[in-house]
Amino acid sequence: MSQYPENAPRRKLTPEQRQRILKMRRMRRLKKRLMIAVPALVLVIVVLVVVLTSTGKNKDASAAPPLALNVEDTQSATDTGAADAIPTEGETPEDATEGELLPEGDAEGGDGTTDVAEAPTQSAALPASSGSFEYGAAYIAATQGEITGAPITPDYSSVDPSKLDRWPKVTEGYIPLLYKANTTENVICVTVDDCFQGDNLRSIVQCALDNDAKLTIFPIGDNLNKENVASAIKWAWENGMEIENHTYNHAGMYHYDDERMTNEMWYQSVKLSQVLGVNYKQHFFRPKGGDERNDQRVHAYANQLGMSGIAIWTQSGSTDSMESLFANLEPGRIYLFHTTNNDLKKLLEFIPGAVQRGYRLVTLNEMFGLPENETSDLSTIGEKPELQSFQVVPALLRKTSYIRAAAIVQERLIELGWLEGDADGVFGESSFMATGFFQMAAGIQPTGKADVDTQKVLFSDAASTGSAEKIAELKKQLGK
């Protein structure tokens, strides 16, 4: 309601008075806005100061990061597709979720092993400028034939001698990749990954207990911050289940430098130990989606932590039908499941069904003749061990190689002008094309595969530089 009586006579204002009134109104509006904006600006400045101070502190590599790392895979396809453009990197893998692992041999080696060069034989030291081991520098040195550290030697001293023949042949420079066990005994291993759903995990473990079966569980470390998951994991372990390492954030570590890679493996182990209340030594590591099964850096750190193998799987129960699972029951096979509602339903049928068909469900430890995971007092965990030097073996890189070595090669291709985008560790179409163009310029048979001979030239001082114009000319030579 107006403060003035209806039809009250209004006093006429002079132009000067109107200007003063309008000016006063503008000032009042400005004051109101400042009353809102100034505190908000102060708050922003305070937050920035806190963040920048925290960032400065975190630059100290010796400081342990918090358990909640929350690192994310953020790579995305950025290929421009222009006819004369430098190929752009940034393709992610078909980033298959677990259960969509490429068949054995489709990504790297035809027999499930990694394509690698023979170990370097020339004795030479790494540049000592950094004062510590850095995988990228060691990898480049290895392409030039230099020895970069001690060879990786798998340790079978804890294995039951009667089960040594269950282990697969190992590629030099790696620890065992376990797709299945070589056995005729009617034993299989059911593994359960991720563990987002704590209640479902309890139901799965209870089904195993009801059928005198054992499981091997690979929880994501961050999921152990959920109370229902943590309590289910501890209960499962107390009832004889085996708990192994599946990264802290379910991250593709080929994107990451040495520090973040080691964080992913170490802090999952630390968090699990905290949940169990003991220092729990793990025997197996499983990378996200199985992608990095052929990444030597991952093998080296797993070996350094005392792990016995990289655990993959024979068949995915998450994607295959029950008919296929039962039709393919064979001794020594490893089956992959998760804690989703769909997988819970399948496991409630598969576990008793396999037992009824004469199979015994065992842990990975029992399958491969290892003792149960050792424990000690929680106070004995200590600080995170940094990646130690090891004898790097250059890898053959081809399409769908998801390994850190690919990022190092990509960095060099970008530096020389043959590739654009980010060095993400995914040797995709753009990396393949860039490598092919470099090979043409260097007088090497253009296969697009970054073999050891190509990498030796690529990392040399005589490496050819590229540009959009050079690539366009090379395309003309190819008739494209």
C-alpha positions in Angstrom: 0.0 0.0 0.0 1.3 3.5 -0.8 2.4 5.7 2.1 0.5 8.6 0.4 -3.3 9.2 0.7 -5.1 8.4 -2.6 -5.5 11.4 -4.9 -3.2 13.6 -2.7 -1.7 16.5 -4.6 1.9 15.9 -5.7 4.5 18.6 -5.5 6.3 19.4 -8.7 10.1 19.0 -8.7 12.6 21.1 -10.5 15.1 19.4 -12.8 17.9 19.9 -10.3 15.8 18.2 -7.6 15.1 15.3 -9.8 18.8 14.8 -10.5 19.6 14.9 -6.8 16.9 12.3 -6.0 18.1 10.0 -8.8 21.7 10.4 -7.7 20.7 9.5 -4.1 18.8 6.4 -5.4 21.8 5.3 -7.4 24.0 5.7 -4.4 21.6 3.6 -2.2 21.6 0.8 -4.9 25.4 0.9 -5.1 25.7 0.7 -1.3 23.4 -2.4 -1.3 25.4 -4.1 -4.0 28.7 -3.3 -2.2 27.3 -4.7 1.0 26.8 -8.0 -0.9 29.9 -7.9 -3.2 32.6 -6.9 -0.7 32.1 -9.7 1.8 31.9 -12.2 -1.1 35.1 -10.8 -2.6 36.8 -11.1 0.8 35.7 -14.7 1.1 37.1 -15.5 -2.4 40.4 -13.9 -1.5 40.6 -15.9 1.8 39.8 -19.2 -0.1 42.4 -18.5 -2.7 45.0 -17.8 -0.1 44.2 -21.0 1.7 44.3 -23.0 -1.6 47.6 -21.4 -2.8 49.2 -22.0 0.6 48.0 -25.7 0.6 49.3 -26.1 -3.0 52.7 -24.8 -2.0 52.9 -27.2 0.8 51.8 -30.1 -1.4 54.7 -29.5 -3.8 57.0 -31.2 -1.2 57.2 -34.7 -2.8 58.0 -36.2 0.6 54.7 -35.2 2.1 52.2 -38.0 2.1 48.9 -37.1 0.3 45.6 -37.6 2.1 43.9 -41.0 1.6 41.0 -39.4 -0.4 43.1 -38.7 -3.5 40.1 -38.2 -5.7 42.1 -38.3 -8.9 40.0 -38.6 -12.0 40.6 -39.8 -15.6 39.9 -36.7 -17.6 41.3 -37.5 -21.0 39.0 -37.0 -24.0 39.2 -37.3 -27.7 40.4 -34.1 -29.3 41.4 -35.3 -32.8 40.6 -32.4 -35.2 40.4 -34.7 -38.2 41.7 -32.0 -40.5 43.4 -33.4 -43.6 46.6 -31.4 -43.1 46.6 -31.0 -39.4 49.2 -32.5 -37.0 47.5 -35.6 -35.4 46.1 -34.8 -32.1 46.4 -37.1 -29.1 44.1 -37.5 -26.2 42.1 -40.6 -27.2 41.1 -42.6 -24.2 41.2 -46.4 -24.4 38.0 -48.1 -25.4 38.1 -47.6 -21.6 36.5 -50.9 -21.2 34.9 -51.3 -17.9 36.1 -54.5 -16.2 34.5 -57.4 -17.9 35.2 -55.9 -21.3 38.9 -56.7 -21.3 40.3 -57.4 -24.7 40.9 -61.1 -25.4 44.3 -62.3 -24.4 46.8 -61.1 -26.9 44.6 -58.5 -28.6 46.3 -55.5 -27.1 50.0 -56.2 -26.6 51.4 -59.7 -27.1 49.7 -62.4 -29.1 50.1 -64.9 -26.3 49.0 -62.7 -23.5 52.6 -61.4 -22.9 54.0 -58.0 -23.6 56.0 -57.3 -26.8 59.3 -56.0 -25.5 62.9 -55.6 -26.6 65.6 -57.7 -25.2 67.1 -56.2 -22.0 69.8 -53.6 -22.7 73.3 -55.0 -22.3 75.5 -51.9 -22.4 76.5 -50.6 -19.0 75.9 -46.9 -18.5 74.6 -44.7 -15.7 71.6 -42.4 -15.8 72.2 -38.6 -15.6 72.6 -37.9 -11.9 71.0 -34.4 -12.0 67.7 -35.4 -10.3 69.3 -37.4 -7.5 66.5 -40.0 -7.7 65.0 -42.5 -10.0 62.5 -41.2 -12.6 60.8 -43.7 -14.9 60.6 -41.3 -17.9 64.3 -40.6 -17.9 65.2 -44.2 -17.3 62.9 -45.3 -20.2 64.6 -42.9 -22.6 68.0 -44.1 -21.5 66.9 -47.7 -22.1 65.9 -46.9 -25.7 69.6 -45.9 -26.2 70.8 -49.2 -24.8 71.7 -48.1 -21.3 71.2 -50.2 -18.1 68.8 -48.4 -15.8 68.8 -50.6 -12.7 68.5 -54.1 -11.3 66.4 -56.6 -13.3 62.9 -57.5 -12.0 63.0 -61.0 -10.7 59.8 -62.7 -9.5 60.0 -64.3 -6.1 58.6 -67.9 -5.9 60.2 -68.7 -2.5 56.8 -68.7 -0.7 55.0 -70.9 -3.3 54.1 -74.5 -2.5 56.6 -76.4 -4.6 53.8 -78.8 -5.7 52.0 -75.8 -7.3 54.9 -74.1 -9.0 53.8 -75.5 -12.4 50.5 -73.6 -12.0 52.3 -70.3 -12.7 52.6 -69.0 -16.3 55.7 -68.3 -18.2 57.0 -64.8 -17.3 58.2 -62.2 -19.8 61.7 -60.8 -18.9 61.3 -57.6 -16.9 57.9 -58.4 -15.6 56.2 -60.3 -12.8 53.6 -63.0 -13.6 50.4 -62.1 -15.4 47.7 -64.4 -14.0 44.8 -65.2 -16.4 44.4 -68.7 -15.1 46.2 -71.5 -13.3 47.7 -74.4 -15.1 46.0 -77.3 -13.3 43.7 -80.2 -13.8 42.3 -80.1 -10.3 38.7 -79.0 -10.1 39.4 -75.6 -8.5 38.3 -72.2 -9.7 38.7 -68.7 -8.4 35.8 -66.1 -8.1 37.0 -62.6 -7.8 34.8 -59.6 -6.8 35.9 -56.1 -7.8 35.2 -52.5 -6.9 32.7 -53.1 -4.0 30.5 -50.0 -4.4 27.5 -51.9 -2.7 28.3 -53.0 0.8 25.1 -54.9 1.4 25.4 -56.8 -1.9 29.0 -57.7 -0.9 27.7 -59.2 2.4 25.1 -61.3 0.5 27.8 -62.5 -1.9 30.2 -63.5 0.9 27.4 -65.2 2.8 26.5 -67.2 -0.3 30.2 -68.3 -0.5 30.2 -69.3 3.2 27.0 -71.3 2.8 28.6 -73.3 0.0 32.0 -73.8 1.7 33.6 -71.5 -0.9 36.2 -68.8 -0.7 36.5 -65.5 -2.7 39.2 -63.0 -3.6 38.0 -59.5 -3.3 39.5 -56.4 -5.0 38.0 -53.3 -3.4 38.7 -49.8 -4.6 40.4 -48.0 -1.8 38.1 -45.0 -1.8 35.1 -47.3 -1.4 36.5 -48.4 2.0 35.5 -44.9 3.3 31.9 -46.1 3.2 31.0 -47.6 6.5 28.9 -50.5 5.1 31.6 -51.4 2.6 34.4 -51.3 5.2 32.4 -53.4 7.7 31.6 -56.0 5.0 35.2 -56.2 3.9 36.4 -56.7 7.5 33.8 -59.4 8.1 34.7 -61.1 4.8 38.4 -61.2 5.8 37.5 -62.5 9.3 35.6 -65.3 7.5 38.5 -66.4 5.4 38.2 -64.3 2.2 41.3 -62.8 0.6 41.5 -59.0 0.0 43.8 -57.6 -2.7 44.7 -54.3 -4.4 42.6 -52.6 -7.0 43.9 -49.0 -6.8 42.7 -46.2 -4.5 40.5 -44.3 -7.1 40.0 -46.9 -9.9 42.4 -44.8 -12.0 44.1 -45.4 -15.3 47.6 -44.9 -14.0 49.2 -44.6 -17.5 48.0 -41.0 -17.3 50.1 -40.3 -14.2 53.6 -39.5 -13.1 55.5 -41.8 -10.8 54.2 -40.2 -7.6 50.5 -40.5 -8.5 50.9 -44.0 -9.8 52.6 -45.1 -6.5 49.9 -43.3 -4.5 47.1 -45.3 -6.2 48.7 -48.6 -5.2 50.1 -47.7 -1.8 47.2 -45.8 -0.3 44.7 -48.5 -1.2 46.9 -50.9 0.8 47.1 -48.5 3.7 43.3 -47.8 3.8 42.6 -51.6 3.7 45.0 -52.1 6.6 43.3 -49.4 8.6 39.9 -51.1 8.0 41.2 -54.5 9.0 43.1 -53.2 12.0 46.4 -54.8 11.0 49.3 -54.2 8.6 47.9 -56.5 5.8 50.4 -57.6 3.1 48.8 -58.0 -0.3 49.9 -60.6 -2.8 48.2 -59.4 -6.0 47.4 -56.2 -7.9 44.6 -55.8 -10.4 44.7 -52.6 -12.6 41.5 -50.8 -13.6 39.9 -52.7 -16.4 43.0 -54.8 -16.8 44.4 -52.0 -19.1 47.8 -51.7 -17.5 48.5 -55.4 -17.3 51.5 -54.9 -19.5 52.9 -51.7 -18.0 56.4 -52.5 -16.7 56.3 -49.6 -14.2 53.2 -51.1 -12.5 54.9 -54.5 -12.4 58.1 -53.0 -10.9 56.2 -51.2 -8.1 54.0 -54.3 -7.4 57.2 -56.3 -7.2 58.8 -53.7 -4.9 55.8 -54.0 -2.6 56.3 -57.7 -2.4 53.4 -58.7 -4.6 53.5 -62.0 -6.5 51.6 -61.2 -9.6 49.2 -59.1 -11.6 45.8 -60.7 -11.4 43.6 -60.6 -14.5 40.8 -63.1 -15.3 39.8 -65.8 -17.7 36.1 -64.9 -18.0 33.8 -62.1 -17.0 30.7 -63.0 -15.1 29.6 -59.4 -15.3 29.1 -59.5 -19.1 28.7 -63.2 -19.9 25.5 -65.2 -19.6 24.9 -67.9 -17.0 24.8 -70.4 -19.9 28.2 -69.3 -21.0 29.7 -69.4 -17.5 28.5 -72.9 -16.8 29.5 -74.1 -20.3 33.0 -72.8 -19.8 33.7 -74.2 -16.4 37.2 -75.5 -16.4 39.9 -76.1 -13.8 42.1 -73.2 -12.9 39.9 -70.5 -14.4 39.5 -67.0 -12.8 36.1 -65.4 -12.9 35.4 -61.7 -12.6 32.4 -60.3 -10.9 31.3 -57.0 -9.2 28.9 -56.1 -6.4 26.1 -54.8 -8.7 22.6 -56.0 -8.4 23.0 -57.9 -11.6 26.2 -59.6 -10.5 24.7 -60.4 -7.1 21.9 -62.3 -8.8 24.4 -64.2 -11.0 26.7 -65.1 -8.1 23.8 -66.4 -6.0 23.3 -68.9 -8.9 26.9 -69.4 -10.0 28.5 -70.2 -6.7 26.2 -73.1 -5.7 26.0 -74.1 -9.4 29.8 -74.5 -9.7 29.9 -76.4 -6.4 27.2 -78.8 -7.5 29.2 -79.4 -10.7 32.1 -80.7 -8.6 34.2 -77.5 -8.4 35.8 -76.1 -5.3 36.0 -72.3 -5.1 39.4 -71.1 -3.7 41.3 -67.9 -3.2 44.0 -66.8 -5.6 46.5 -67.6 -2.8 45.3 -71.2 -2.6 45.0 -71.5 -6.4 48.7 -70.6 -6.9 50.1 -72.2 -3.8 50.8 -69.1 -1.7 50.2 -68.8 2.1 47.5 -66.5 3.4 48.3 -62.8 3.3 50.7 -62.0 6.2 49.7 -59.5 8.9 51.5 -57.5 11.5 50.8 -54.7 13.9 49.2 -51.7 12.3 52.0 -49.5 13.6 54.5 -51.2 11.3 53.1 -49.8 8.0 55.6 -46.9 7.8 55.9 -44.3 5.0 55.2 -44.8 1.4 58.1 -46.3 -0.5 59.1 -44.3 -3.6 59.5 -46.1 -6.9 63.0 -47.7 -6.9 65.2 -48.1 -10.0 64.8 -51.1 -12.1 66.0 -52.4 -15.5 63.7 -50.8 -17.9 62.8 -52.8 -21.1 61.5 -50.6 -24.0 58.1 -51.8 -25.1 56.6 -52.2 -28.6 53.8 -49.7 -28.8 50.9 -50.2 -31.1 47.2 -49.3 -31.1 45.5 -49.8 -27.8 48.7 -50.0 -25.8 47.7 -48.4 -22.5 51.0 -48.0 -20.7 53.2 -45.2 -19.3 55.8 -45.8 -21.9 53.3 -44.6 -24.5 53.1 -41.2 -22.7 56.9 -40.9 -22.9 56.9 -41.6 -26.6 54.0 -39.2 -27.1 55.8 -36.4 -25.2 58.7 -36.8 -27.7 56.4 -36.8 -30.7 54.8 -33.6 -29.4 58.2 -32.0 -28.7 59.3 -32.8 -32.3 56.1 -31.4 -33.8 54.7 -34.7 -35.1 51.8 -34.8 -32.6 49.4 -32.4 -30.8 47.5 -32.8 -27.6 48.3 -34.4 -24.4 50.7 -37.3 -23.6 48.0 -39.5 -21.9 49.6 -42.9 -22.1 47.0 -44.2 -24.7 48.7 -45.1 -27.9 45.7 -44.5 -30.1 45.1 -43.6 -33.7 46.8 -40.2 -33.6 49.9 -41.6 -32.0 49.9 -44.4 -34.6 49.7 -41.9 -37.4 52.3 -39.5 -35.9 54.7 -42.4 -35.5 54.2 -43.4 -39.1 54.9 -39.9 -40.4 58.0 -39.8 -38.2 59.2 -43.1 -39.6 58.7 -41.9 -43.2 60.8 -38.7 -42.4 63.5 -40.8 -40.8 63.7 -43.4 -43.6 62.2 -46.2 -41.5 59.6 -48.5 -42.8 56.3 -46.8 -41.8 54.3 -49.2 -39.8 52.9 -46.8 -37.2 54.2 -49.1 -34.5 56.7 -47.5 -32.1 59.2 -50.4 -32.1 62.5 -50.3 -30.3 64.5 -49.3 -33.4 62.0 -46.4 -34.1 62.3 -45.3 -30.4 66.1 -45.3 -30.6 66.0 -42.8 -33.4 63.1 -40.9 -31.9 65.0 -40.1 -28.7 68.3 -39.4 -30.4 69.7 -35.9 -31.1 69.3 -36.6 -34.9 65.5 -37.1 -34.7 63.6 -35.4 -37.5 61.3 -32.6 -36.6 57.8 -32.3 -37.9 55.1 -29.7 -38.8 51.7 -29.5 -40.3 53.3 -28.7 -43.7 55.7 -31.7 -43.5 52.8 -34.0 -42.6 50.7 -32.6 -45.5 53.6 -33.4 -47.9 53.9 -36.9 -46.5 50.2 -37.4 -46.9 50.5 -36.5 -50.6 53.3 -39.1 -50.9 50.8 -41.6 -49.6 48.1 -40.4 -51.9 45.9 -39.1 -49.1 
